[in-house]
């Protein structure tokens, strides 16, 4: 590792630590020795700690998993049908009309 590598690693970790919120929770996992070696090698390649590497990967995976639940893609035809449905007047609903026309305790 060269002097420049050491400085870059320090700056990378310092900026990551400055941007991260206070960490008070701990997460422990059990992994096989070969899995740990792989993670250590990957973390070294990114010039970060194994903890930061695993946390970054886990957060990216969590964001992706939740994005799949919160976002959906439509074709142009599906989008057009969606817009038409949004712009259409509401359908009559007998039970809702009856509820809204009932006297309330304030009447």
Protein Blocks (a to p, Z undefined) as FASTA:
>chain_A
ZZklmmmmmmmmmmmmmmpccdfbdcdddddfklmmmmmmmmmmnopafklmmmmmmmmm
mmmmmmmmmpccddfklmmmmmmmmmpccdddfklmmmmmpccfkZZ
